Amino acid sequence: MPAAVRADLADGIVCYGRSVVGQEWPQMESGEAAGDRFNPWGIELFRILERADPKAATEQSAFDKWLDQTNDRELARNDRIHGAEGVIPTAVWAALILMAVVIFVFMLFFADSGERAKVQALQIGAVAAMIVVTLSVIHALDSPFASGGLKPVAMERALGLLEQGRRVVGATGPLPCDAAGRALS
């Protein structure tokens, strides 16, 4: 990238990642709609990129690659946010619960007075347990970020690599954001 924007882009991408981990992820875990607003560092990176004036072929190639990676980053953010909101509509939940109740009631009709109560309870209990487990798994898949679900492991790993990269190239100056990705100025 052109030298005029190289350091600002490098710092901005670290702040973008910090913002995902420190702000957007907790919002998704709590059920807040993170998709209702832009990541502020995505906007800042765009503003920095507007200042770039790639002249050499290598700078133009790096500029093109940055645009490709920006597109990838935004698509990944959209997927992440869409997944946080849950995809199973209320009508499907109502149908699943109704089916569970119907199956449970249907199992009651299999009660046989010739069988011991323990055997009948085991049969009905096994079916009921499988229904509860299935509904629990569907619920967990519908809200993957809630209560200990998905964690930002890949983004944290990327941030660690970016920090290592900053040290390797001697970029030891302060970043324009705090550890949670909030702008300092």
Secondary structure, 3 states (H helix, E strand, C coil): CCHHHHHHHHHHHHHHHHHHHHHHHHHHHHCCCHHHCCCHHHHHHHHHHHCCCCCCHHHHHHHHHHHHHHHHHHHHHHHHHHHHCCCCCHHHHHHHHHHHHHHHHHHHCCCCCCCCHHHHHHHHHHHHHHHHHHHHHHHHHHCCCCCCCCCCHHHHHHHHHHHHHHHHCCCCCCCCECCCCCECC
